[in-house]
Amino acid sequence: MALLFAIHYERLQEQIELIGSYPNLCCDLAAYQHLISEDEPYPYWSALKILEVMVDGLGAERIHWGTDWPYLGVQPYPELIRAIREAPFLQSDQVDKILGLNALEFLS
């Protein structure tokens, strides 16, 4: 199943500016997997590009992994997480923050 719409990455700038203006705001990646079409190959660049834009605009410290469970997308979560872990634009400490350390910090 191909995407029936175009992803307008430039539209993320409005959210980045809003979140960026408030030091205590952060965002999560819940539901971003729904932008991945069924036939898109790993590592799912349509979704990873969203993450890259958000990290560039906000920093990894303000982004949390989210699942949007129980509304699962087509791609399995282990592959989505592996794609983030292997993303060439992220350093290992940024990956650790996004996939859990930021949430722990938020809760403490």
Phi and psi restraints in degrees (range 20) as a CNS / XPLOR table:
assign (resid 1 and name C) (resid 2 and name N)
       (resid 2 and name CA) (resid 2 and name C) 1.0 -83.8 20.0 2
assign (resid 2 and name N) (resid 2 and name CA)
       (resid 2 and name C) (resid 3 and name N) 1.0 156.5 20.0 2
assign (resid 2 and name C) (resid 3 and name N)
       (resid 3 and name CA) (resid 3 and name C) 1.0 -64.5 20.0 2
assign (resid 3 and name N) (resid 3 and name CA)
       (resid 3 and name C) (resid 4 and name N) 1.0 140.0 20.0 2
assign (resid 3 and name C) (resid 4 and name N)
       (resid 4 and name CA) (resid 4 and name C) 1.0 -95.8 20.0 2
assign (resid 4 and name N) (resid 4 and name CA)
       (resid 4 and name C) (resid 5 and name N) 1.0 6.5 20.0 2
assign (resid 4 and name C) (resid 5 and name N)
       (resid 5 and name CA) (resid 5 and name C) 1.0 -146.5 20.0 2
assign (resid 5 and name N) (resid 5 and name CA)
       (resid 5 and name C) (resid 6 and name N) 1.0 159.7 20.0 2
assign (resid 5 and name C) (resid 6 and name N)
       (resid 6 and name CA) (resid 6 and name C) 1.0 -91.2 20.0 2
assign (resid 6 and name N) (resid 6 and name CA)
       (resid 6 and name C) (resid 7 and name N) 1.0 145.0 20.0 2
assign (resid 6 and name C) (resid 7 and name N)
       (resid 7 and name CA) (resid 7 and name C) 1.0 -91.4 20.0 2
assign (resid 7 and name N) (resid 7 and name CA)
       (resid 7 and name C) (resid 8 and name N) 1.0 123.2 20.0 2
assign (resid 7 and name C) (resid 8 and name N)
       (resid 8 and name CA) (resid 8 and name C) 1.0 -101.6 20.0 2
assign (resid 8 and name N) (resid 8 and name CA)
       (resid 8 and name C) (resid 9 and name N) 1.0 86.5 20.0 2
assign (resid 8 and name C) (resid 9 and name N)
       (resid 9 and name CA) (resid 9 and name C) 1.0 -60.2 20.0 2
assign (resid 9 and name N) (resid 9 and name CA)
       (resid 9 and name C) (resid 10 and name N) 1.0 -30.0 20.0 2
assign (resid 9 and name C) (resid 10 and name N)
       (resid 10 and name CA) (resid 10 and name C) 1.0 -64.2 20.0 2
assign (resid 10 and name N) (resid 10 and name CA)
       (resid 10 and name C) (resid 11 and name N) 1.0 -23.0 20.0 2
assign (resid 10 and name C) (resid 11 and name N)
       (resid 11 and name CA) (resid 11 and name C) 1.0 -71.2 20.0 2
assign (resid 11 and name N) (resid 11 and name CA)
       (resid 11 and name C) (resid 12 and name N) 1.0 -12.8 20.0 2
assign (resid 11 and name C) (resid 12 and name N)
       (resid 12 and name CA) (resid 12 and name C) 1.0 -69.2 20.0 2
assign (resid 12 and name N) (resid 12 and name CA)
       (resid 12 and name C) (resid 13 and name N) 1.0 -19.8 20.0 2
assign (resid 12 and name C) (resid 13 and name N)
       (resid 13 and name CA) (resid 13 and name C) 1.0 -60.5 20.0 2
assign (resid 13 and name N) (resid 13 and name CA)
       (resid 13 and name C) (resid 14 and name N) 1.0 -35.4 20.0 2
assign (resid 13 and name C) (resid 14 and name N)
       (resid 14 and name CA) (resid 14 and name C) 1.0 -62.9 20.0 2
assign (resid 14 and name N) (resid 14 and name CA)
       (resid 14 and name C) (resid 15 and name N) 1.0 -44.1 20.0 2
assign (resid 14 and name C) (resid 15 and name N)
       (resid 15 and name CA) (resid 15 and name C) 1.0 -67.4 20.0 2
assign (resid 15 and name N) (resid 15 and name CA)
       (resid 15 and name C) (resid 16 and name N) 1.0 -38.9 20.0 2
assign (resid 15 and name C) (resid 16 and name N)
       (resid 16 and name CA) (resid 16 and name C) 1.0 -61.6 20.0 2
assign (resid 16 and name N) (resid 16 and name CA)
       (resid 16 and name C) (resid 17 and name N) 1.0 -43.9 20.0 2
assign (resid 16 and name C) (resid 17 and name N)
       (resid 17 and name CA) (resid 17 and name C) 1.0 -65.0 20.0 2
assign (resid 17 and name N) (resid 17 and name CA)
       (resid 17 and name C) (resid 18 and name N) 1.0 -41.2 20.0 2
assign (resid 17 and name C) (resid 18 and name N)
       (resid 18 and name CA) (resid 18 and name C) 1.0 -63.5 20.0 2
assign (resid 18 and name N) (resid 18 and name CA)
       (resid 18 and name C) (resid 19 and name N) 1.0 -52.5 20.0 2
assign (resid 18 and name C) (resid 19 and name N)
       (resid 19 and name CA) (resid 19 and name C) 1.0 -63.2 20.0 2
assign (resid 19 and name N) (resid 19 and name CA)
       (resid 19 and name C) (resid 20 and name N) 1.0 -41.2 20.0 2
assign (resid 19 and name C) (resid 20 and name N)
       (resid 20 and name CA) (resid 20 and name C) 1.0 -62.6 20.0 2
assign (resid 20 and name N) (resid 20 and name CA)
       (resid 20 and name C) (resid 21 and name N) 1.0 -26.9 20.0 2
assign (resid 20 and name C) (resid 21 and name N)
       (resid 21 and name CA) (resid 21 and name C) 1.0 -78.1 20.0 2
assign (resid 21 and name N) (resid 21 and name CA)
       (resid 21 and name C) (resid 22 and name N) 1.0 -10.7 20.0 2
assign (resid 21 and name C) (resid 22 and name N)
       (resid 22 and name CA) (resid 22 and name C) 1.0 -122.7 20.0 2
assign (resid 22 and name N) (resid 22 and name CA)
       (resid 22 and name C) (resid 23 and name N) 1.0 108.4 20.0 2
assign (resid 22 and name C) (resid 23 and name N)
       (resid 23 and name CA) (resid 23 and name C) 1.0 -61.6 20.0 2
assign (resid 23 and name N) (resid 23 and name CA)
       (resid 23 and name C) (resid 24 and name N) 1.0 -19.6 20.0 2
assign (resid 23 and name C) (resid 24 and name N)
       (resid 24 and name CA) (resid 24 and name C) 1.0 -96.8 20.0 2
assign (resid 24 and name N) (resid 24 and name CA)
       (resid 24 and name C) (resid 25 and name N) 1.0 3.0 20.0 2
assign (resid 24 and name C) (resid 25 and name N)
       (resid 25 and name CA) (resid 25 and name C) 1.0 -89.9 20.0 2
assign (resid 25 and name N) (resid 25 and name CA)
       (resid 25 and name C) (resid 26 and name N) 1.0 146.9 20.0 2
assign (resid 25 and name C) (resid 26 and name N)
       (resid 26 and name CA) (resid 26 and name C) 1.0 -142.0 20.0 2
assign (resid 26 and name N) (resid 26 and name CA)
       (resid 26 and name C) (resid 27 and name N) 1.0 177.8 20.0 2
assign (resid 26 and name C) (resid 27 and name N)
       (resid 27 and name CA) (resid 27 and name C) 1.0 -135.6 20.0 2
assign (resid 27 and name N) (resid 27 and name CA)
       (resid 27 and name C) (resid 28 and name N) 1.0 165.2 20.0 2
assign (resid 27 and name C) (resid 28 and name N)
       (resid 28 and name CA) (resid 28 and name C) 1.0 -126.4 20.0 2
assign (resid 28 and name N) (resid 28 and name CA)
       (resid 28 and name C) (resid 29 and name N) 1.0 170.4 20.0 2
assign (resid 28 and name C) (resid 29 and name N)
       (resid 29 and name CA) (resid 29 and name C) 1.0 -100.8 20.0 2
assign (resid 29 and name N) (resid 29 and name CA)
       (resid 29 and name C) (resid 30 and name N) 1.0 15.9 20.0 2
assign (resid 29 and name C) (resid 30 and name N)
       (resid 30 and name CA) (resid 30 and name C) 1.0 -56.7 20.0 2
assign (resid 30 and name N) (resid 30 and name CA)
       (resid 30 and name C) (resid 31 and name N) 1.0 134.3 20.0 2
assign (resid 30 and name C) (resid 31 and name N)
       (resid 31 and name CA) (resid 31 and name C) 1.0 76.3 20.0 2
assign (resid 31 and name N) (resid 31 and name CA)
       (resid 31 and name C) (resid 32 and name N) 1.0 -2.5 20.0 2
assign (resid 31 and name C) (resid 32 and name N)
       (resid 32 and name CA) (resid 32 and name C) 1.0 -66.3 20.0 2
assign (resid 32 and name N) (resid 32 and name CA)
       (resid 32 and name C) (resid 33 and name N) 1.0 -22.6 20.0 2
assign (resid 32 and name C) (resid 33 and name N)
       (resid 33 and name CA) (resid 33 and name C) 1.0 -65.5 20.0 2
assign (resid 33 and name N) (resid 33 and name CA)
       (resid 33 and name C) (resid 34 and name N) 1.0 -18.1 20.0 2
assign (resid 33 and name C) (resid 34 and name N)
       (resid 34 and name CA) (resid 34 and name C) 1.0 -71.7 20.0 2
assign (resid 34 and name N) (resid 34 and name CA)
       (resid 34 and name C) (resid 35 and name N) 1.0 -9.9 20.0 2
assign (resid 34 and name C) (resid 35 and name N)
       (resid 35 and name CA) (resid 35 and name C) 1.0 -86.7 20.0 2
assign (resid 35 and name N) (resid 35 and name CA)
       (resid 35 and name C) (resid 36 and name N) 1.0 -5.3 20.0 2
assign (resid 35 and name C) (resid 36 and name N)
       (resid 36 and name CA) (resid 36 and name C) 1.0 -90.9 20.0 2
assign (resid 36 and name N) (resid 36 and name CA)
       (resid 36 and name C) (resid 37 and name N) 1.0 121.5 20.0 2
assign (resid 36 and name C) (resid 37 and name N)
       (resid 37 and name CA) (resid 37 and name C) 1.0 -73.5 20.0 2
assign (resid 37 and name N) (resid 37 and name CA)
       (resid 37 and name C) (resid 38 and name N) 1.0 158.0 20.0 2
assign (resid 37 and name C) (resid 38 and name N)
       (resid 38 and name CA) (resid 38 and name C) 1.0 -58.5 20.0 2
assign (resid 38 and name N) (resid 38 and name CA)
       (resid 38 and name C) (resid 39 and name N) 1.0 -33.2 20.0 2
assign (resid 38 and name C) (resid 39 and name N)
       (resid 39 and name CA) (resid 39 and name C) 1.0 -97.3 20.0 2
assign (resid 39 and name N) (resid 39 and name CA)
       (resid 39 and name C) (resid 40 and name N) 1.0 5.2 20.0 2
assign (resid 39 and name C) (resid 40 and name N)
       (resid 40 and name CA) (resid 40 and name C) 1.0 -73.1 20.0 2
assign (resid 40 and name N) (resid 40 and name CA)
       (resid 40 and name C) (resid 41 and name N) 1.0 130.1 20.0 2
assign (resid 40 and name C) (resid 41 and name N)
       (resid 41 and name CA) (resid 41 and name C) 1.0 -76.2 20.0 2
assign (resid 41 and name N) (resid 41 and name CA)
       (resid 41 and name C) (resid 42 and name N) 1.0 155.2 20.0 2
assign (resid 41 and name C) (resid 42 and name N)
       (resid 42 and name CA) (resid 42 and name C) 1.0 -58.6 20.0 2
assign (resid 42 and name N) (resid 42 and name CA)
       (resid 42 and name C) (resid 43 and name N) 1.0 138.5 20.0 2
assign (resid 42 and name C) (resid 43 and name N)
       (resid 43 and name CA) (resid 43 and name C) 1.0 -98.3 20.0 2
assign (resid 43 and name N) (resid 43 and name CA)
       (resid 43 and name C) (resid 44 and name N) 1.0 22.0 20.0 2
assign (resid 43 and name C) (resid 44 and name N)
       (resid 44 and name CA) (resid 44 and name C) 1.0 63.7 20.0 2
assign (resid 44 and name N) (resid 44 and name CA)
       (resid 44 and name C) (resid 45 and name N) 1.0 62.7 20.0 2
assign (resid 44 and name C) (resid 45 and name N)
       (resid 45 and name CA) (resid 45 and name C) 1.0 -63.2 20.0 2
assign (resid 45 and name N) (resid 45 and name CA)
       (resid 45 and name C) (resid 46 and name N) 1.0 -24.8 20.0 2
assign (resid 45 and name C) (resid 46 and name N)
       (resid 46 and name CA) (resid 46 and name C) 1.0 -60.8 20.0 2
assign (resid 46 and name N) (resid 46 and name CA)
       (resid 46 and name C) (resid 47 and name N) 1.0 -40.5 20.0 2
assign (resid 46 and name C) (resid 47 and name N)
       (resid 47 and name CA) (resid 47 and name C) 1.0 -80.0 20.0 2
assign (resid 47 and name N) (resid 47 and name CA)
       (resid 47 and name C) (resid 48 and name N) 1.0 -41.5 20.0 2
assign (resid 47 and name C) (resid 48 and name N)
       (resid 48 and name CA) (resid 48 and name C) 1.0 -61.8 20.0 2
assign (resid 48 and name N) (resid 48 and name CA)
       (resid 48 and name C) (resid 49 and name N) 1.0 -31.3 20.0 2
assign (resid 48 and name C) (resid 49 and name N)
       (resid 49 and name CA) (resid 49 and name C) 1.0 -63.9 20.0 2
assign (resid 49 and name N) (resid 49 and name CA)
       (resid 49 and name C) (resid 50 and name N) 1.0 -37.1 20.0 2
assign (resid 49 and name C) (resid 50 and name N)
       (resid 50 and name CA) (resid 50 and name C) 1.0 -60.2 20.0 2
assign (resid 50 and name N) (resid 50 and name CA)
       (resid 50 and name C) (resid 51 and name N) 1.0 -47.2 20.0 2
assign (resid 50 and name C) (resid 51 and name N)
       (resid 51 and name CA) (resid 51 and name C) 1.0 -61.3 20.0 2
assign (resid 51 and name N) (resid 51 and name CA)
       (resid 51 and name C) (resid 52 and name N) 1.0 -43.2 20.0 2
assign (resid 51 and name C) (resid 52 and name N)
       (resid 52 and name CA) (resid 52 and name C) 1.0 -61.1 20.0 2
assign (resid 52 and name N) (resid 52 and name CA)
       (resid 52 and name C) (resid 53 and name N) 1.0 -44.2 20.0 2
assign (resid 52 and name C) (resid 53 and name N)
       (resid 53 and name CA) (resid 53 and name C) 1.0 -64.2 20.0 2
assign (resid 53 and name N) (resid 53 and name CA)
       (resid 53 and name C) (resid 54 and name N) 1.0 -42.2 20.0 2
assign (resid 53 and name C) (resid 54 and name N)
       (resid 54 and name CA) (resid 54 and name C) 1.0 -67.8 20.0 2
assign (resid 54 and name N) (resid 54 and name CA)
       (resid 54 and name C) (resid 55 and name N) 1.0 -41.2 20.0 2
assign (resid 54 and name C) (resid 55 and name N)
       (resid 55 and name CA) (resid 55 and name C) 1.0 -65.0 20.0 2
assign (resid 55 and name N) (resid 55 and name CA)
       (resid 55 and name C) (resid 56 and name N) 1.0 -42.9 20.0 2
assign (resid 55 and name C) (resid 56 and name N)
       (resid 56 and name CA) (resid 56 and name C) 1.0 -61.3 20.0 2
assign (resid 56 and name N) (resid 56 and name CA)
       (resid 56 and name C) (resid 57 and name N) 1.0 -37.4 20.0 2
assign (resid 56 and name C) (resid 57 and name N)
       (resid 57 and name CA) (resid 57 and name C) 1.0 -85.7 20.0 2
assign (resid 57 and name N) (resid 57 and name CA)
       (resid 57 and name C) (resid 58 and name N) 1.0 -32.0 20.0 2
assign (resid 57 and name C) (resid 58 and name N)
       (resid 58 and name CA) (resid 58 and name C) 1.0 -117.7 20.0 2
assign (resid 58 and name N) (resid 58 and name CA)
       (resid 58 and name C) (resid 59 and name N) 1.0 -24.5 20.0 2
assign (resid 58 and name C) (resid 59 and name N)
       (resid 59 and name CA) (resid 59 and name C) 1.0 92.7 20.0 2
assign (resid 59 and name N) (resid 59 and name CA)
       (resid 59 and name C) (resid 60 and name N) 1.0 150.5 20.0 2
assign (resid 59 and name C) (resid 60 and name N)
       (resid 60 and name CA) (resid 60 and name C) 1.0 -64.8 20.0 2
assign (resid 60 and name N) (resid 60 and name CA)
       (resid 60 and name C) (resid 61 and name N) 1.0 -22.0 20.0 2
assign (resid 60 and name C) (resid 61 and name N)
       (resid 61 and name CA) (resid 61 and name C) 1.0 -67.9 20.0 2
assign (resid 61 and name N) (resid 61 and name CA)
       (resid 61 and name C) (resid 62 and name N) 1.0 -14.3 20.0 2
assign (resid 61 and name C) (resid 62 and name N)
       (resid 62 and name CA) (resid 62 and name C) 1.0 -114.1 20.0 2
assign (resid 62 and name N) (resid 62 and name CA)
       (resid 62 and name C) (resid 63 and name N) 1.0 17.9 20.0 2
assign (resid 62 and name C) (resid 63 and name N)
       (resid 63 and name CA) (resid 63 and name C) 1.0 -124.4 20.0 2
assign (resid 63 and name N) (resid 63 and name CA)
       (resid 63 and name C) (resid 64 and name N) 1.0 132.3 20.0 2
assign (resid 63 and name C) (resid 64 and name N)
       (resid 64 and name CA) (resid 64 and name C) 1.0 -117.8 20.0 2
assign (resid 64 and name N) (resid 64 and name CA)
       (resid 64 and name C) (resid 65 and name N) 1.0 143.6 20.0 2
assign (resid 64 and name C) (resid 65 and name N)
       (resid 65 and name CA) (resid 65 and name C) 1.0 -71.1 20.0 2
assign (resid 65 and name N) (resid 65 and name CA)
       (resid 65 and name C) (resid 66 and name N) 1.0 138.6 20.0 2
assign (resid 65 and name C) (resid 66 and name N)
       (resid 66 and name CA) (resid 66 and name C) 1.0 -141.6 20.0 2
assign (resid 66 and name N) (resid 66 and name CA)
       (resid 66 and name C) (resid 67 and name N) 1.0 149.4 20.0 2
assign (resid 66 and name C) (resid 67 and name N)
       (resid 67 and name CA) (resid 67 and name C) 1.0 -102.8 20.0 2
assign (resid 67 and name N) (resid 67 and name CA)
       (resid 67 and name C) (resid 68 and name N) 1.0 -24.3 20.0 2
assign (resid 67 and name C) (resid 68 and name N)
       (resid 68 and name CA) (resid 68 and name C) 1.0 63.1 20.0 2
assign (resid 68 and name N) (resid 68 and name CA)
       (resid 68 and name C) (resid 69 and name N) 1.0 21.9 20.0 2
assign (resid 68 and name C) (resid 69 and name N)
       (resid 69 and name CA) (resid 69 and name C) 1.0 -60.6 20.0 2
assign (resid 69 and name N) (resid 69 and name CA)
       (resid 69 and name C) (resid 70 and name N) 1.0 138.2 20.0 2
assign (resid 69 and name C) (resid 70 and name N)
       (resid 70 and name CA) (resid 70 and name C) 1.0 -95.4 20.0 2
assign (resid 70 and name N) (resid 70 and name CA)
       (resid 70 and name C) (resid 71 and name N) 1.0 15.6 20.0 2
assign (resid 70 and name C) (resid 71 and name N)
       (resid 71 and name CA) (resid 71 and name C) 1.0 -90.3 20.0 2
assign (resid 71 and name N) (resid 71 and name CA)
       (resid 71 and name C) (resid 72 and name N) 1.0 80.7 20.0 2
assign (resid 71 and name C) (resid 72 and name N)
       (resid 72 and name CA) (resid 72 and name C) 1.0 -76.3 20.0 2
assign (resid 72 and name N) (resid 72 and name CA)
       (resid 72 and name C) (resid 73 and name N) 1.0 144.3 20.0 2
assign (resid 72 and name C) (resid 73 and name N)
       (resid 73 and name CA) (resid 73 and name C) 1.0 -84.7 20.0 2
assign (resid 73 and name N) (resid 73 and name CA)
       (resid 73 and name C) (resid 74 and name N) 1.0 -166.4 20.0 2
assign (resid 73 and name C) (resid 74 and name N)
       (resid 74 and name CA) (resid 74 and name C) 1.0 -78.9 20.0 2
assign (resid 74 and name N) (resid 74 and name CA)
       (resid 74 and name C) (resid 75 and name N) 1.0 -39.0 20.0 2
assign (resid 74 and name C) (resid 75 and name N)
       (resid 75 and name CA) (resid 75 and name C) 1.0 -83.0 20.0 2
assign (resid 75 and name N) (resid 75 and name CA)
       (resid 75 and name C) (resid 76 and name N) 1.0 140.8 20.0 2
assign (resid 75 and name C) (resid 76 and name N)
       (resid 76 and name CA) (resid 76 and name C) 1.0 -71.0 20.0 2
assign (resid 76 and name N) (resid 76 and name CA)
       (resid 76 and name C) (resid 77 and name N) 1.0 144.6 20.0 2
assign (resid 76 and name C) (resid 77 and name N)
       (resid 77 and name CA) (resid 77 and name C) 1.0 -56.7 20.0 2
assign (resid 77 and name N) (resid 77 and name CA)
       (resid 77 and name C) (resid 78 and name N) 1.0 -40.4 20.0 2
assign (resid 77 and name C) (resid 78 and name N)
       (resid 78 and name CA) (resid 78 and name C) 1.0 -56.7 20.0 2
assign (resid 78 and name N) (resid 78 and name CA)
       (resid 78 and name C) (resid 79 and name N) 1.0 -36.8 20.0 2
assign (resid 78 and name C) (resid 79 and name N)
       (resid 79 and name CA) (resid 79 and name C) 1.0 -71.6 20.0 2
assign (resid 79 and name N) (resid 79 and name CA)
       (resid 79 and name C) (resid 80 and name N) 1.0 -36.9 20.0 2
assign (resid 79 and name C) (resid 80 and name N)
       (resid 80 and name CA) (resid 80 and name C) 1.0 -62.7 20.0 2
assign (resid 80 and name N) (resid 80 and name CA)
       (resid 80 and name C) (resid 81 and name N) 1.0 -42.8 20.0 2
assign (resid 80 and name C) (resid 81 and name N)
       (resid 81 and name CA) (resid 81 and name C) 1.0 -67.1 20.0 2
assign (resid 81 and name N) (resid 81 and name CA)
       (resid 81 and name C) (resid 82 and name N) 1.0 -42.4 20.0 2
assign (resid 81 and name C) (resid 82 and name N)
       (resid 82 and name CA) (resid 82 and name C) 1.0 -61.3 20.0 2
assign (resid 82 and name N) (resid 82 and name CA)
       (resid 82 and name C) (resid 83 and name N) 1.0 -39.2 20.0 2
assign (resid 82 and name C) (resid 83 and name N)
       (resid 83 and name CA) (resid 83 and name C) 1.0 -62.2 20.0 2
assign (resid 83 and name N) (resid 83 and name CA)
       (resid 83 and name C) (resid 84 and name N) 1.0 -40.0 20.0 2
assign (resid 83 and name C) (resid 84 and name N)
       (resid 84 and name CA) (resid 84 and name C) 1.0 -67.2 20.0 2
assign (resid 84 and name N) (resid 84 and name CA)
       (resid 84 and name C) (resid 85 and name N) 1.0 -43.6 20.0 2
assign (resid 84 and name C) (resid 85 and name N)
       (resid 85 and name CA) (resid 85 and name C) 1.0 -60.1 20.0 2
assign (resid 85 and name N) (resid 85 and name CA)
       (resid 85 and name C) (resid 86 and name N) 1.0 -33.0 20.0 2
assign (resid 85 and name C) (resid 86 and name N)
       (resid 86 and name CA) (resid 86 and name C) 1.0 -96.8 20.0 2
assign (resid 86 and name N) (resid 86 and name CA)
       (resid 86 and name C) (resid 87 and name N) 1.0 1.1 20.0 2
assign (resid 86 and name C) (resid 87 and name N)
       (resid 87 and name CA) (resid 87 and name C) 1.0 -59.5 20.0 2
assign (resid 87 and name N) (resid 87 and name CA)
       (resid 87 and name C) (resid 88 and name N) 1.0 124.6 20.0 2
assign (resid 87 and name C) (resid 88 and name N)
       (resid 88 and name CA) (resid 88 and name C) 1.0 -67.4 20.0 2
assign (resid 88 and name N) (resid 88 and name CA)
       (resid 88 and name C) (resid 89 and name N) 1.0 -17.6 20.0 2
assign (resid 88 and name C) (resid 89 and name N)
       (resid 89 and name CA) (resid 89 and name C) 1.0 -90.0 20.0 2
assign (resid 89 and name N) (resid 89 and name CA)
       (resid 89 and name C) (resid 90 and name N) 1.0 -2.1 20.0 2
assign (resid 89 and name C) (resid 90 and name N)
       (resid 90 and name CA) (resid 90 and name C) 1.0 -111.6 20.0 2
assign (resid 90 and name N) (resid 90 and name CA)
       (resid 90 and name C) (resid 91 and name N) 1.0 141.5 20.0 2
assign (resid 90 and name C) (resid 91 and name N)
       (resid 91 and name CA) (resid 91 and name C) 1.0 -89.0 20.0 2
assign (resid 91 and name N) (resid 91 and name CA)
       (resid 91 and name C) (resid 92 and name N) 1.0 159.0 20.0 2
assign (resid 91 and name C) (resid 92 and name N)
       (resid 92 and name CA) (resid 92 and name C) 1.0 -59.5 20.0 2
assign (resid 92 and name N) (resid 92 and name CA)
       (resid 92 and name C) (resid 93 and name N) 1.0 -36.5 20.0 2
assign (resid 92 and name C) (resid 93 and name N)
       (resid 93 and name CA) (resid 93 and name C) 1.0 -68.3 20.0 2
assign (resid 93 and name N) (resid 93 and name CA)
       (resid 93 and name C) (resid 94 and name N) 1.0 -32.4 20.0 2
assign (resid 93 and name C) (resid 94 and name N)
       (resid 94 and name CA) (resid 94 and name C) 1.0 -67.9 20.0 2
assign (resid 94 and name N) (resid 94 and name CA)
       (resid 94 and name C) (resid 95 and name N) 1.0 -41.0 20.0 2
assign (resid 94 and name C) (resid 95 and name N)
       (resid 95 and name CA) (resid 95 and name C) 1.0 -60.6 20.0 2
assign (resid 95 and name N) (resid 95 and name CA)
       (resid 95 and name C) (resid 96 and name N) 1.0 -47.1 20.0 2
assign (resid 95 and name C) (resid 96 and name N)
       (resid 96 and name CA) (resid 96 and name C) 1.0 -60.1 20.0 2
assign (resid 96 and name N) (resid 96 and name CA)
       (resid 96 and name C) (resid 97 and name N) 1.0 -39.1 20.0 2
assign (resid 96 and name C) (resid 97 and name N)
       (resid 97 and name CA) (resid 97 and name C) 1.0 -63.8 20.0 2
assign (resid 97 and name N) (resid 97 and name CA)
       (resid 97 and name C) (resid 98 and name N) 1.0 -49.8 20.0 2
assign (resid 97 and name C) (resid 98 and name N)
       (resid 98 and name CA) (resid 98 and name C) 1.0 -63.7 20.0 2
assign (resid 98 and name N) (resid 98 and name CA)
       (resid 98 and name C) (resid 99 and name N) 1.0 -41.7 20.0 2
assign (resid 98 and name C) (resid 99 and name N)
       (resid 99 and name CA) (resid 99 and name C) 1.0 -85.2 20.0 2
assign (resid 99 and name N) (resid 99 and name CA)
       (resid 99 and name C) (resid 100 and name N) 1.0 0.3 20.0 2
assign (resid 99 and name C) (resid 100 and name N)
       (resid 100 and name CA) (resid 100 and name C) 1.0 176.2 20.0 2
assign (resid 100 and name N) (resid 100 and name CA)
       (resid 100 and name C) (resid 101 and name N) 1.0 -39.2 20.0 2
assign (resid 100 and name C) (resid 101 and name N)
       (resid 101 and name CA) (resid 101 and name C) 1.0 -64.4 20.0 2
assign (resid 101 and name N) (resid 101 and name CA)
       (resid 101 and name C) (resid 102 and name N) 1.0 -35.8 20.0 2
assign (resid 101 and name C) (resid 102 and name N)
       (resid 102 and name CA) (resid 102 and name C) 1.0 -63.6 20.0 2
assign (resid 102 and name N) (resid 102 and name CA)
       (resid 102 and name C) (resid 103 and name N) 1.0 -40.3 20.0 2
assign (resid 102 and name C) (resid 103 and name N)
       (resid 103 and name CA) (resid 103 and name C) 1.0 -65.2 20.0 2
assign (resid 103 and name N) (resid 103 and name CA)
       (resid 103 and name C) (resid 104 and name N) 1.0 -40.7 20.0 2
assign (resid 103 and name C) (resid 104 and name N)
       (resid 104 and name CA) (resid 104 and name C) 1.0 -62.2 20.0 2
assign (resid 104 and name N) (resid 104 and name CA)
       (resid 104 and name C) (resid 105 and name N) 1.0 -41.3 20.0 2
assign (resid 104 and name C) (resid 105 and name N)
       (resid 105 and name CA) (resid 105 and name C) 1.0 -63.6 20.0 2
assign (resid 105 and name N) (resid 105 and name CA)
       (resid 105 and name C) (resid 106 and name N) 1.0 -41.2 20.0 2
assign (resid 105 and name C) (resid 106 and name N)
       (resid 106 and name CA) (resid 106 and name C) 1.0 -61.6 20.0 2
assign (resid 106 and name N) (resid 106 and name CA)
       (resid 106 and name C) (resid 107 and name N) 1.0 -38.7 20.0 2
assign (resid 106 and name C) (resid 107 and name N)
       (resid 107 and name CA) (resid 107 and name C) 1.0 -81.0 20.0 2
assign (resid 107 and name N) (resid 107 and name CA)
       (resid 107 and name C) (resid 108 and name N) 1.0 -15.6 20.0 2
